[in-house]
Amino acid sequence: MDTLSAPLTIAFDYTRSLGPVLGRFMAGLRERRVLGGRTSDGRVRVPPLEYDPDTHEPVTDFVEVSPTGTVLSWTWTDRLLEGQPLDRPFGWALIRLDGADTPLLHAVDAGTAEAMNTGMRVRIRWAASPVGHIRDIACFEPEPVGLPPLSHGRCDSGGSPTGTSDGDGGAAAAPPVTIMTTPIRLHYRHSTSVEESGYLRALAEGRITGRRCPVCRKVYVPPRVCPACGVATDEEVEVADRGTVTTFCVVNVPFAGQRLTPPYVVAQVLLDGADIPIPHLVLGVPAAEVRMGLRVTAVWRDRADWSTTPENIDHFEPSGEADAPYETFAEHL
């Protein structure tokens, strides 16, 4: 049997709180300034560390460094991926900014790999509208030969003199950025096993199938290696599209991309004839009335919309049967 495969995407917006140190660093980028943190050994680290690695004390001495620097090492990439800084081939480089003692990883828009070299001088190209994010540095670009040193001030291609101390506050301190959100996108192709392919093809026919372990005789839906015996399941078994709620969760928290309005229930449903429950939505009943032992039946989508996917079952809803006794599903929690 030919196995199935399909492109899949995992996507979410990663949101994190920054704290006083990284929040200060991002606030500096918003003003087109690069701040480092001076640690007890006298080194200026960019980006700043939250805690001194030797004393373990919070870092409070902020130092503004130059937007120009030197490439310490690099690699060229011409295989462009979604979310990268540039839409054309570029170099990834470790860049030590003037006034800093540690390198910063960022992109260099050098045009060609031949134009990149260790020791080359580069300068920041700022984003058109900084917001307090690492992407306020759009990229680095080769520093023009013979260009005079950057003067003090905040402009599209410049910054302040190397090593200006920002201390623990002062007039130069901007309100810190407290939250940063970064979109995460992972695209990949999932290939199923022969057993999974049979399960998915059955769903396209309106059937639910699992496979039986040849040792313990348990039926697994979807089919998998038996977790108890460690052997492959072999015999295909068709199970019912109704079953029993074993455990469940009431979703009360809204989140981005949510298709249902809370509250609603995601439950583990033990299908009749199976020995392991599947997770699915339970609708058609108030969330407060869903309970362990509730008998439910599958609600299939319109047949014209069926394909080789578990989404052929839109949700489960109460079947109207009496609740299943606890002892009938106690071993399947």
KALIN-V366602 format. One record per residue. N is the residue number from 1. RES is the residue in one small letter. PHI is phi as a letter, one per 40 degrees, with the letter a starting at -180 (none if undefined). PSI is psi in degrees with one decimal (none if undefined). Layout:
N:RES:PHI:PSI / N:RES:PHI:PSI
This chain:
1:m:none:133.8 / 2:d:c:135.0 / 3:t:c:155.5 / 4:l:c:153.4 / 5:s:a:155.8 / 6:a:a:147.6 / 7:p:c:137.9 / 8:l:b:152.4 / 9:t:b:128.0 / 10:i:b:124.2 / 11:a:a:136.5 / 12:f:a:158.4 / 13:d:c:110.2 / 14:y:c:115.7 / 15:t:b:127.3 / 16:r:b:149.2 / 17:s:c:146.7 / 18:l:b:-31.1 / 19:g:g:176.5 / 20:p:c:-28.0 / 21:v:c:-59.0 / 22:l:c:-30.5 / 23:g:c:-38.5 / 24:r:c:-39.7 / 25:f:c:-46.0 / 26:m:c:-35.2 / 27:a:c:-36.0 / 28:g:c:-43.2 / 29:l:c:-36.5 / 30:r:d:-29.3 / 31:e:c:12.3 / 32:r:g:46.4 / 33:r:b:147.4 / 34:v:b:120.4 / 35:l:b:135.9 / 36:g:b:171.7 / 37:g:b:128.3 / 38:r:c:125.1 / 39:t:c:175.6 / 40:s:c:-20.3 / 41:d:c:3.8 / 42:g:g:-3.5 / 43:r:c:145.4 / 44:v:b:117.3 / 45:r:b:130.3 / 46:v:b:121.8 / 47:p:c:159.0 / 48:p:c:147.9 / 49:l:c:149.9 / 50:e:c:-32.8 / 51:y:b:143.3 / 52:d:c:126.3 / 53:p:c:-18.8 / 54:d:c:-45.0 / 55:t:c:-17.1 / 56:h:g:15.5 / 57:e:c:153.4 / 58:p:c:142.6 / 59:v:c:123.6 / 60:t:b:-10.0 / 61:d:c:104.8 / 62:f:c:138.7 / 63:v:b:128.0 / 64:e:c:127.1 / 65:v:b:175.3 / 66:s:c:152.5 / 67:p:c:4.3 / 68:t:b:154.7 / 69:g:a:-169.2 / 70:t:b:135.9 / 71:v:c:122.3 / 72:l:c:-37.1 / 73:s:a:162.1 / 74:w:a:165.0 / 75:t:a:151.1 / 76:w:b:140.7 / 77:t:b:126.2 / 78:d:b:6.0 / 79:r:b:96.5 / 80:l:c:140.4 / 81:l:b:154.5 / 82:e:d:137.3 / 83:g:g:-5.2 / 84:q:c:159.8 / 85:p:c:-30.2 / 86:l:b:156.7 / 87:d:b:23.3 / 88:r:a:162.8 / 89:p:d:141.8 / 90:f:a:174.5 / 91:g:b:138.3 / 92:w:c:134.4 / 93:a:a:150.6 / 94:l:c:118.4 / 95:i:b:123.2 / 96:r:c:110.4 / 97:l:c:148.2 / 98:d:c:124.7 / 99:g:h:-9.9 / 100:a:b:158.9 / 101:d:b:-5.1 / 102:t:b:152.8 / 103:p:c:157.2 / 104:l:b:133.2 / 105:l:c:125.6 / 106:h:a:176.6 / 107:a:c:146.0 / 108:v:b:121.4 / 109:d:c:83.4 / 110:a:c:-8.5 / 111:g:g:-56.7 / 112:t:b:158.4 / 113:a:c:-31.7 / 114:e:c:-23.6 / 115:a:c:-14.1 / 116:m:c:143.5 / 117:n:a:151.4 / 118:t:c:132.4 / 119:g:g:-7.8 / 120:m:c:148.8 / 121:r:c:133.7 / 122:v:b:164.1 / 123:r:a:157.5 / 124:i:c:137.6 / 125:r:b:113.0 / 126:w:c:150.2 / 127:a:c:153.0 / 128:a:c:-35.1 / 129:s:b:85.3 / 130:p:c:143.2 / 131:v:b:-3.6 / 132:g:g:52.1 / 133:h:a:154.8 / 134:i:d:-24.1 / 135:r:c:2.1 / 136:d:c:-26.2 / 137:i:c:100.8 / 138:a:c:-41.8 / 139:c:a:-177.3 / 140:f:b:157.4 / 141:e:b:154.0 / 142:p:d:136.6 / 143:e:c:127.0 / 144:p:d:136.6 / 145:v:c:135.1 / 146:g:g:2.4 / 147:l:c:135.7 / 148:p:c:156.4 / 149:p:d:149.5 / 150:l:c:137.4 / 151:s:c:165.2 / 152:h:c:136.9 / 153:g:i:165.7 / 154:r:b:105.1 / 155:c:b:177.4 / 156:d:c:-31.3 / 157:s:b:16.0 / 158:g:a:-172.6 / 159:g:a:-151.3 / 160:s:c:171.2 / 161:p:c:155.5 / 162:t:c:132.7 / 163:g:g:25.8 / 164:t:c:124.2 / 165:s:c:136.1 / 166:d:b:-4.9 / 167:g:f:-146.1 / 168:d:b:17.8 / 169:g:i:-133.1 / 170:g:g:175.7 / 171:a:c:-24.6 / 172:a:c:-14.3 / 173:a:c:127.8 / 174:a:c:155.1 / 175:p:d:131.0 / 176:p:c:152.5 / 177:v:c:131.1 / 178:t:c:-31.0 / 179:i:b:139.0 / 180:m:b:132.7 / 181:t:b:129.3 / 182:t:b:120.3 / 183:p:c:134.6 / 184:i:b:127.7 / 185:r:b:125.6 / 186:l:b:116.6 / 187:h:b:130.8 / 188:y:a:169.9 / 189:r:b:124.0 / 190:h:c:126.8 / 191:s:b:130.1 / 192:t:c:162.4 / 193:s:c:172.9 / 194:v:d:-41.7 / 195:e:c:-44.9 / 196:e:c:-39.5 / 197:s:c:-39.5 / 198:g:c:-40.5 / 199:y:c:-44.8 / 200:l:c:-38.4 / 201:r:c:-35.0 / 202:a:c:-38.8 / 203:l:c:-34.9 / 204:a:c:-13.6 / 205:e:b:3.9 / 206:g:g:22.0 / 207:r:b:154.7 / 208:i:b:122.0 / 209:t:b:151.6 / 210:g:b:-170.6 / 211:r:b:147.7 / 212:r:c:137.1 / 213:c:c:131.1 / 214:p:c:-12.1 / 215:v:c:-62.2 / 216:c:c:-11.1 / 217:r:g:13.6 / 218:k:c:148.6 / 219:v:b:126.4 / 220:y:b:128.5 / 221:v:b:120.2 / 222:p:c:162.9 / 223:p:c:146.2 / 224:r:a:174.5 / 225:v:c:136.2 / 226:c:c:118.6 / 227:p:c:-20.5 / 228:a:c:-40.1 / 229:c:b:-17.9 / 230:g:g:22.9 / 231:v:b:158.5 / 232:a:c:139.4 / 233:t:c:148.4 / 234:d:b:-59.1 / 235:e:c:124.9 / 236:e:c:135.2 / 237:v:b:128.8 / 238:e:c:130.8 / 239:v:b:169.8 / 240:a:c:160.5 / 241:d:c:28.1 / 242:r:b:159.1 / 243:g:a:-156.0 / 244:t:b:134.8 / 245:v:c:121.2 / 246:t:c:-54.4 / 247:t:b:166.6 / 248:f:a:165.7 / 249:c:b:133.9 / 250:v:c:118.5 / 251:v:c:116.0 / 252:n:b:-12.5 / 253:v:c:123.7 / 254:p:c:150.3 / 255:f:a:162.4 / 256:a:c:135.2 / 257:g:g:2.6 / 258:q:c:131.7 / 259:r:c:-16.5 / 260:l:b:153.5 / 261:t:c:122.9 / 262:p:c:152.9 / 263:p:c:148.4 / 264:y:a:170.6 / 265:v:b:132.6 / 266:v:b:123.1 / 267:a:b:160.5 / 268:q:c:118.9 / 269:v:b:118.3 / 270:l:c:104.0 / 271:l:c:145.0 / 272:d:c:124.8 / 273:g:g:-8.5 / 274:a:b:161.2 / 275:d:b:10.0 / 276:i:a:135.9 / 277:p:c:160.6 / 278:i:b:147.2 / 279:p:c:138.5 / 280:h:a:167.3 / 281:l:c:142.3 / 282:v:b:113.3 / 283:l:b:-175.8 / 284:g:g:12.1 / 285:v:a:142.1 / 286:p:d:141.3 / 287:a:d:-35.1 / 288:a:c:-15.4 / 289:e:c:-5.1 / 290:v:c:140.1 / 291:r:a:161.1 / 292:m:c:135.3 / 293:g:g:-7.3 / 294:l:c:130.4 / 295:r:c:130.7 / 296:v:b:160.2 / 297:t:b:150.9 / 298:a:c:141.5 / 299:v:b:109.6 / 300:w:c:149.6 / 301:r:c:171.1 / 302:d:d:135.5 / 303:r:d:-31.5 / 304:a:c:-18.7 / 305:d:c:1.9 / 306:w:c:144.3 / 307:s:a:-168.5 / 308:t:c:69.1 / 309:t:a:146.8 / 310:p:c:-15.9 / 311:e:c:-5.2 / 312:n:d:-30.0 / 313:i:c:114.6 / 314:d:c:-44.7 / 315:h:a:179.3 / 316:f:b:153.1 / 317:e:a:161.2 / 318:p:d:138.0 / 319:s:c:-13.4 / 320:g:g:-3.9 / 321:e:c:163.9 / 322:a:c:150.1 / 323:d:d:146.0 / 324:a:c:137.3 / 325:p:c:145.2 / 326:y:d:-39.3 / 327:e:c:-17.7 / 328:t:c:-17.2 / 329:f:b:7.6 / 330:a:c:-32.1 / 331:e:c:3.6 / 332:h:b:19.9 / 333:l:c:none
